[in-house]
């Protein structure tokens, strides 16, 4: 069998069924691929004629992917989010890429965001900048470039199953935050695995952020940064370019947020207003991105500081 499609899912059965229907319509022969779905706890019972389901306790996407790797029968395994819509030739492009590349390479496909009828300026900001992913900065013509472990995003990513079995996802990172990058880091360290971009392998990503939800995500990323640094400090140092568990760094983050709180309050009101503005109301989207980077960093630091206090790295009295 050429390929295993591995999909972790929790509580989004409508999106999941849409994905499974789309995979059924892939033109390659069905005997060439299998579809495995890991239900990460609290799912309604699910079934689909083209998929095999693993009912698992709720442990997070890392543990769910590890369970799927155990069951995979394909030579190549492709990880997909349950909220993506694959193009009809997605699987063929991943299979073909691995026929041409080194056996230890990872293949990253593209994942443009869904454009909705009530599209907003905020949707456009997410879509066209690096607020979430860095696709906007990736040159499609650099086919031999190793984009590195920071681009090992498992919403549309494949590798040979033999390597996935040797380097498992870190289950002590329970959120869908950094667990894929940390895994990609260890693959690169163990096997020299490259992340190569193949933009022709396309899924559309149907995940809509609100401004408030996005800032909650940044806060959670700050908190999860400490967990990453505790589990794999070398990886964390590569990601953040500093030791994020250093109490002096954490205290400096606390001081910066105290100093910038009024500016952040003003920026947050402007940020929220983007969801009510038309996408054509701003021509320079890069300038808009730069304007709100301080707000992004403010909430990342806030999450870091709150988590550091919770786990006792600094006290609530730290200046």
N, C-alpha and C positions, 0 to 999 in steps of 0.2 A: 504494500500500500504506500502511495506517495506521500500522503499528507493527513495529519490530524488537525482539525480545527478545534481549539480549546477555548471555551467561553465561560468565565466565572460570572455568576448572576445572583442577584438577591433582590427580590421584591419588585421586579420590573418585567413581569411576564408578557405584557403587551408588546413592549419593545423587543423582548427576546423572541417571541413568535414571529415578528416581522423579519428579524434577522434570519431565523431558521428557514422561513419561506424563501427568502432571497438566496440562501445557500443552496436550497433545493434546485433553484433555477440556474445554477452555474453550469455552463455547457460541457465541462469535462465529465468523463464517465464516472458514475457514482462509485464504482469499485475502486477508484483511485484515491478517494478520500473518505474520512469518517468525521462525524461531528460529535464532540463530547461537551456536555454542559455540566458544570459544577454548581449545584444549588447551595448557596452559602447560608443555610438556615432561614427560617421564617418565610419561605416561599410557599405560595399556593401550589398544590400538586400540578405538575406540568408534564405534557407528553407531546411528542411530535414524531411523525413516521421516519424522519431522516436523522434523528438525534438520539444519543444515549445519554441518560441523565444520571448523575451521581448526587444523591441526597446526603448532604454533609452538615455537621454542626456548624454554627456560625463562628467562624474564626478569622474571616477577612480574606481578601483576594490572594494574598501570598500563599496561605495554606490551601486555598481552593485550587490555585494553579498547580501546586505540588501534587495534589490528588489527581488532577487531570494528566499530568506528566506520567504518573505511575501507570495509568490506563492506556496511554497513547500507543497505537500500533503503527502509525505512519513514520516514514523515514524523516520527515520534516514536520515540525509542529508550529502552527501559527496561532498566536494569541489575539483574540478580538474582544473588545468591549461589547456588552450586550446592547448598547445604544448606538451601534453603527449600522449603516446600510451599505453593503458591498456592491461594487460594480460587477457586472456579469463575468468579467474576466479576472477577477481578483485572485482566485486560487491558482489559475494558470500562470499568472505573472510571478507569484511567489515560488511555485515549483520550478519555473524556468530560471529564475534568478539563482536558485541553489544549484542548478545543474551547471551554471557558468562560473560560480564563485568558489572560494576556498571553503573547505568543509566546516571551518569554525566561525564563519561569518554570520552576522545577524542581518536580516533584511527588514528595513523600515519602509512601510508604504506611507502614502499620503493620507491625510484625514481632514479634508476641508469641512468647515462647519455648515450645517443646514442654514439656508437663507429663508426666513419666514415671511409670510405676507405682511405681518405687522413689524417688519424689520425696524430696528432702532439704531441710533448712533452708538449706543453701548454694545449692541450685537456686532456692529461693524468694528468697534475697537477690539473686541475679543478676537474677531475673525482675522484682522489684518495686522496685528501686532504680536509681540511676545508676552502678552499678559499671562497666557497659560502655556502654550507650546511655542516653539521657536521655528515653526515651518516658514514663517515670513522671511527669515534670515538664511534659509537654506537654498543654495543654488542647485537647480535641477540638473545642470550640465556636469556637475562635479561627481561623476558616477564612481570614480575610484577613491574618493575622499572618505576617510574614516571620520564620521561625525562624533564618535566617542560615546562613552557610556551614558552621558547626560541626555542622549537622544534615544535611549532604549525604552521607548514608550510602548506599552503593551496593548494599546488600543488597535494596533495593526502592525504586528511584528512577528517575524518567523526566524527559526534556526533549526539546525538538525537536532533531532530528538536525543541522540546520544550525548550531546553536550548539555542539554537541559536536564538530563538524568544525573549528570555529574555535579552540576552546580544548581542547587535548589534555591527557591525564593526564601528570604529570611522571614520566618513566621512571627518573629518578635516585633516586626513592623506591621501592625494589624490594619492600619488605614491604607487606602489607595494613594499613598504619598511617599515617595522615595524608595518604596520597596522594589520597583522595577529598575531604578537607577543603581541601587546597591547591588542588585543581581547582575546587571550589566557590568558594573565595576569588577566584580569577582570573575566573571567570564573573561574579561579583558586581561586580568591579572593571571588567571590560570592557563588560558589558552591563546592569549593574544587576539581575542575575538574583536573584529571590527564591526561597526554599525554603518552599513551602506544604505544609502537612500535610493529607493526605486519609486519615483513619483507616479509611474503608470499603474502601480498596485493601489487602487483607490477604494477607500470607504468614505462615506459621508457621516460626520459625527453629529448626532442628534441630541445634543446636550446644551440646554440653554441656561446660562447664568443670569441671575439678577445682580445688580450692584451690591446689594447687601449680602447675598450668598457668596459672591466673589470675595468680599472682605473677610467673611467667616472662614473661607478656604485659606486665605493668607494667614490668618490667626492660627489655624490648625497646622499649617506648614511650619510656622515658627515653633510650635510646640513639638511637632514630630522631628524637627531638626535635632533636638536634644537626644531623642531616642536613637536616631541614626548615628550621632556622634558617639553615643555610649556603646553601640553594637559594632560599628565599623568606623573608628576614628579616622583612618586614612582616607576612606571614601568621603567622609564628611568634610575633611580638610580640602579635598579636591573640589567638592561642590561649593563650599562657602568661602574658601580661601582664608579661613581663620578657624581657631579653636572655639567653637560656639559654646562649649561647656566651661570655658574659662570664666570664673566669677567676675573678673575685672571687665571682660567684654560684656557680660550680662548687665553689670551695673552701669556701664556706659550706655547700653541700649535703654535702660530705664531712665537715665538722665536725659538722653536725646528725646525720648517720648514725652517726658515732662516739659521739655523746652518747646516741642513742636506740637503740643496737643491742640492749641488754638488754631494753628494753620491746618492741622488734620481735620478739625471739625468743619472748617470752611470748605476744604477740598471734598470732604465726604458728601456735603450737601450738593456740590456741583456734580460729583460722580453719580449720585443717585438720579440727578436730573437728566443724565444722558439716556436713560431708558425711556424718557418721554419725548426725546428729540428725534427728528427724522434723520436717517443716515446721510442725507445730502447736506445737512446743516453745517457740516465742518469739512473743509477740503484738505487740510493738513493733518491727517490722522497720526502721523509720527509726532508732530508737536503736541497733540492731545495726549498721546502715550507718555511723552516726557513730562507733561504737566502732572500726571497722576502717579508717576513712579514714587514720589515721596509718600503718598498715601499707602501704596502697596507696601513699602518698606516699614512704615509706621505700624501697620497691623501685623506684619511678620514679626517685628521686634516685640510687639505687645504679647503675642502668643508665646514667644520665647521666654520673656520675663515671667509671665504668669506660670508657665510650666516649671521654670527654674525655681520659683518660690514654692510651688507645690511639692517638688521632689527634694527640696532642701539645699539646692546649690547656693542660693542667697536667701537672706531673710527679708521679711516685709519691710524692715527698717533700712534696708540698704539704700544708700544715697544714689 
